[in-house]
Amino acid sequence: MIRVVMPAHLRTLAGVNGEVNLEVEGVVTRQAILDALEKRYPMLRGTIREHVSRERRPFLRFFVCGEDITHKSPDDPLPPEIASGAEPFYVIGAIAGG
């Protein structure tokens, strides 16, 4: 079971409180987690990734085990701690401004 922590505005849109638990088949990657998240919560389609290109939306970052993986390949396998549910996969809203 994969644990996903999202910012408040995405939790509100999905109608959930706290973290989300997902099942991911096969190799656990960022792409696989986001596919499973959008399948379970279709209202999130287009909020985390663009509809057509499936590229990350601006001002969103992804963290695993304290590491920013935003600019790594979405098909890179994630650490076993994510796959086992010991550590959550974080979707974080980035802050801009001065």
N, C-alpha and C positions, 0 to 999 in steps of 0.2 A: 504494500500500500504506500502510495506517494502522498506526502503531506505538502500542501501548497498554501502559502500565506500571501494574501493580496492586499493592496491598499483599500481603504474604506470605501472609496467610490466604486470600485469593482465588486466588492462584497455586497454593497447595496444594490447594484444593478443585477447581480446574480441572485439576490435574495437569501444570502447566507450570513451567518454570524461566525466569526473566528476562522480557523483554517479549514481548508477543504481536503478531503481524502479521496484519492483517485486510484484506480487500478490501471496499470500500463502494461500492455503485452510486449514481450520481447525486450530489446535493449532500451534502457531508460536514458533518453536524451531530452534536451530542452524541447525539441520539435515534438517528440512523442508526448511529453507532459502537456504542452500547449494544445496539441490535437485532442487529447483526452479531455482537457478542461473545456475546450470549445464544443466538443460533442455533448458533454454532460450539461453545460450551461450555454446553449446556443446564443443567448442574448449577449455573450461576451465576444462573439465573432466581430472582428473589426475594431475592437477596443484595445487589444494587446498587440495584434498584428494587422497589417493592411489586408483587406479582403482579397485582392488579386495577387499581389507580390508576396504576401505572407511575411513581409519584412517587419521588424519591430517598429512599433509606433514611437515617435519622439517622446522623450521624457519618461520612458519606462526603462528600468534596469532589472537584471536577473542576477541573483546571488545564490550560491550553494556553498555550504561549509565555510562561510565567511569570505568567500572569494567572488569577485565580480566576474561573471562569465558572459556579460552582455555582448562583447565583441568576438567571442569565440564562435566556432561553427555550431549551428543549432543541431547538428547531427553527431557531435562529439558525445561519447558515453559519459554519463555523470557518475560521481563517486558512489561506491556501494552504500554509504551512509544515507544517500538520497533514495536509492532503490529499495533499501530496507525500511525506510520510514524513520530511521533514527534521527535524521536531520531534515528540516523542511526545505523546500524549494521556494525562494522568495521572489515575488514580483514587486518591485519597489517603484514608487513614483518619484522621479528625480525632481529636484528643485532648481530653478534657474532664476537669475536676477542678481542684483548687486547690493 
